[in-house]
Amino acid sequence: MSIPLLPSYVVLDLETTGGNAVQDRITEIAAVRIDNGQETARWSTLVNPGVRIPPFIQSLTGITDAMVEDAPNFSQVAKQLLELLDGAVFVAHNVRFDHGFVHNEMARLDIALKVKTLCTVRLSRRLYPQHKGHGLDAILQRHGLQTQARHRAMGDVDVVLEWLGVAERELGAETLQREAQGLLQGSAALPPQLETPVSDLPDTPGVYLFYGEGSIPLYVGKSVTLRTRVMSHFQASTKVAREMRILQEIRRIEWRETAGELGALLLESRLVKELQPIHNRLLRREKQLSAWKLHPDPSARPVLQLVGLDGVNAADMGELFGAYRSKRQATDALRTLAESHQLCLLVLGLESGKGACFGSQIGRCKGVCAGREVPALHRVRLQMALAEHRLQAWPHPGRMAIREYDPRTGRTDIHVFDQWCHLATVHDEEALADATTARHPLAFDLDTYRLLQKRLSGAGLRSKEVIHLAKSLMDDA
């Protein structure tokens, strides 16, 4: 008697109205249960999805709206499906797809689907690594198998069962069981086309990069526990549409370790701006950042000037307000402040003309433009309105560094900063000495500013982690 693949498992296949388990619905279910190597149950049913089946899907599967019109809906077949799966492993070709649909349908019924899964695409990759294709069509061609019911649920289930029999005859039952058991050890949620073994990822701080077929990353993320965070993407893909899109395209994963969270945040921000990943919406490359600078003369018109942050002298940082990614964002923010504090749009430069502004006539300006308020008082009110938007002056006499150390890996990262700009990350005292004396262009980055400001003002930063370095070396030599 041959060794069974698993003690109990159900080979299952679905037909659906589309590829999105969150939005689309099931139109057909087929399942065969195997216990101790023997078929013990075979079941299939059409399912009324409650929505129209797209014409393309109808032509692909042969399942039409008329065929499912009188079929039970999922809630009517859920109990039978759960009984079939009870105590068995859920097996499917690209199991994430089928499991994702069943999981979401059960969730709509407030039923938690608790079942182990096994992906036969990944099993095929393990058993036949010399072959490139592992979809059902590739398997049919590779092993000379035939079916008259491709893209119907039971037809595809029978293909999987027949292929398992072929693999057992070619490679042996022990090999088949060993590889199946290996896949059950936490990898069933992985995309079947993923080429990178997730077990290779360290569970340390760092940055991970998801790649598809091309050279531009799909997504860049950071975590203090890389492997755990990556796995959470895969587990969330059945519920979150964006995660599902990423996981449908992913082919490989790259990662870069850091000594701590700060290094991971800095590296993530830099890589997102440099590489422009397709699915990263935050931390994208910034255009010329700008801020408002207050004129020293209260009577100046306009009293504020929009200046680019790249060209600002570090000594003037404390006299700047806000950091804006566009002129429109800056003017909109200033206009909002003016309306809430009864400031003069004419004095601020948001309105042109001479004499009194329109706001002074309707009570939205206290009349500095009409002589009813002295410019010095208007300036004080403006400063108060801008106070919470003031950029903080660099609080150190020169360069400083923050040291991070991971005792698990022995890795040290020393992040060097000057005037809120990240200059370098080094790993030992010799490299730190070079970074202390080298000249670096000071390119202001809003994300780095906010990150470092939060870190320096937080109670968690210990004094021994901060290293005070040489006087700032400006980039004017």
Residue, then its C-alpha position, 0 to 999 in steps of 0.5 A: m500500500s502506497i504512502p498517502l500524500l496527506p492523511s486527509y485532504v480535499v482537492l478543490d476548484l472554483e469557477t468565479t466571476g473574476g479574479n478579485a476574491v474581495q469583489d468577485r463571487i463564486t459560480e461553481i465549486a467542485a471538491v474530492r476528499i481523500d482519506n488515507g489514500q482513498e476517495t471518500a467523497r465527491w461533490s460539485t455544484l453551480v452557485n448563484p453569485g448574485v451578480r452578472i457573469p462577465p461575457f469573457i468569463q462565460s466564454l472561458t468557463g461555459i457557465t452562463d447567467a442562465m445556468v446559475e439562475d436557479a442554483p443555490n447561493f453560497s450561504q445554502v452550500a456553505k454547510q456542506l462545504l465545511e463538512l467536506l473540509d472538516g479535519a482535512v487539508f484544503v488543496a488547490h492549484n494556486v490555493r491562494f485564489d481558491h482559499g481567498f474566495v472561500h474565506n471571503e464568502m465564509a466571512r460574509l456569513d460571519i464564519a471563520l474558515k480555519v483550515k490548513t492549505l496546500c498549493t499544488v503549483r508550489l508542489s509542482r515547483r518543488l517536484y519538477p524544478q527543471h520545468k518553468g511552467h507549473g500552471l494546469d495547462a503546462i502540467l497537462q502538456r508536460h505529462g501528456l494529460q488530457t481533459q474535456a472539461r478545462h475551466r470547469a471545476m470538477g474537470d480541473v480537480d480531476v486534472v490535479l488528482e491525475w497529476l498527483g498520481v503521475a508524480e507519485r509513479e514518477l518520483g515515489a510516494e515518499t518524495l511526494q509526501r515529504e514535499a507536501q509536508g514541507l509546504l504545510q510548514g507555514s508556506a501555504a499562504l505564499p503566492p505560487q509564482l514566488e521564486t524567493p524562499v521566504s524562509d531565507l528572509p531574516d526576522t531582523p530590522g530592514v527593508y524589503l523590495f517586492y519585484g515582478e517581472g521588471s526591474i522596477p520594484l512593485y513595492v518597498g516596505k520596512s519592518v523591525t521583523l522582516r520575515t514576519r512583515v512580509m508574511s503579513h502581506f500574504q495573509a492580508s491579500t485575501k482581504v485587501a485589494r491592493e495587497m491582492r494586486i501586489l501578490q498577483e504580480i510578485r515574483r521575487i523578494e530582495w531585502r536589506e538589513t539594518a541595525g534598527e528601526l531608524g535605519a530601516l525608515l531612512l533606507e525605505s524613504r531613500l529607496v522609494k524616492e530613488l526607485q519609484p515603486i509602482h504601489n508606494r503612494l507615500l514617500r514618493r520623490e518630492k518636487q522642489l519643497s518650499a516654505w514661507k519666510l517672514h520679512p523682517d520689516p512689518s510694513a513690507r508688502p508682501v510680508l511673506q516670501l515663498v522660498g525653496l528649501d534646497g537653497v536655504n541657509a541652515a541658520d535661517m531654518g528657524e525663520l521658516f514656516g511649513a514645508y510644501r510640495s507645491k506653490r498651490q499647497a503653500t498658498d492654500a495653507l496660508r489662505t486658510l490661516a488668513e481666514s481663520h485669524q483675520l489676516c490681510l490677504l493683501v499684506l500676505g501677497l495673496e491679493s493684488g492691488k492698492g488701498a484696503c483689501f476686500g476682506s477689510q470691507i466684510g470683516r475678514c481683515k482687521g484693517v492693517c491695509a486701511g490703517r485701522e491696525v498697526p503693521a506691528l500688531h498684524r505681524v504679531r498675529l501672523q507670527m502666532a498663526l504661523a507658530e505651529h508651522r515653524l520649522q525647527a532650527w537644527p539643535h546641534p552646533g554641528r554634525m551629529a550621529i545616532r548609533e543603532y546596535d542589534p545584539r542579535t546580529g551584532r550589526t552597528d549602524i551609525h547615521v550621520f546628520d547635519q541640518w536635518c539632512h541625512l549624510a551617510t550611514v556607516h558601520d564603524e569608527e573609521a568610516l565615521a571619522d571619514a563621514t565627519t570630515a567629508r563634504h556632503p551636499l545638504a539636500f533637505d528632505l521633508d520625510t527625513y526632517r519629520l523622522l529625525q525631529k520625532r526621534l530627537s524629541g522622543a524619550g526613547l533616545r538614550s544619550k549614549e546613542v547620540i554622537h556629537l561630531a565636528k562643526s558643520l562643513m557646508d557645501d560651499a568650498 
